[in-house]
Amino acid sequence: MKRLFYIVIKFLCKVSYPIYFGKMDIVGMEHIPVGSPFIYAPNHSNAFLDALVIGSNSPVTSHYITRSDVFKRPTLWFLEALNMIPIYRMRDGIASLAQNEKIFNICQNILLANKSFLIFPEGSHGDVDYLRPLTKGIVRMAFDSQEKMEKDIYIVPVGMNYFKRLNPRHKMIMKFGKPINVGSYLALYQENNAKGYNKLREDIAAGMRDCLIIPDQDEQYEQRRKVFTRENEKLGFDELRRRAAALEVSEEKTYPGLKSIATLLSVFNLGPLLLIHTILKNKVKDIVFYSSIKHVIGLFLLPVWWALIYLTFWLIGGWMWGLSAVAVSIIMLFLRQSLLRLTD
């Protein structure tokens, strides 16, 4: 059942993301070393949506290193079905850190089985477009596993580039960088652990920066962010990166008055949209989770809503009425999001 659940969720995510983002570019898929053990190393700016986007487009089944505090009994089965693996941090308590030895062993077994897993080297998520400092977890896992294997392990840098990460219907670009061969660092690591650690971590960071449109934070960072405009959504990764570096950016005009019209259009999908609004307002304090929650709730609840609309209007006037009502609801949803795109 867990395996079936994983396959279904991966399929639903893969087909829904191009719709959710409006436009989605995937660059560098040829760099993924299918057939070899490897680790995905992405930046982390959009909560669990980052992992879902990568996993749903990965050519191989992957596991995901996830913060331990989300592993609670109501969701435990689903997290395990999605190949999530808990990692314990200092904030979880010093006693909890000892459990990471077991987690590291699980990750080693995944690589020994010629499979892959994903870990966020930054250690936490953040509402930024540049790369933050990396923790040592990914380097430790890589070296500990490589010492036990004859086959080389690879680390694949990934860049998650979002135009407007908090709301749907804005473009995103996912770029896979050239894989880093951990085996080529093993001699240096065995000669001097610290030098091996630092060298591999520096090269992972460099590979990840190469996958980001804005790789670093500097005094002009806020100005560079203005490259993420609706007009620039037609551009590819290389041109966007060039424009951001050269500060070829401009202010984007918004139309806040359209928000009232978009609000009126919400009535056609009132149930799911009201639930999302209520959860975000009352339950979610970290805005980085906004997009993840919007997508997951919409993915499951909107089809149920449309089924209820169909049944209601089918009972009133037959199947043509039902189909027409569903079509209107879907069109109004996309029209609403198109208007909201112009307001943020």
Order of alpha helices (4+ residues) and beta strands (2+ residues): alpha-beta-beta-alpha-beta-alpha-beta-alpha-alpha-beta-alpha-beta-beta-beta-alpha-alpha-alpha-alpha-alpha-alpha-alpha-alpha
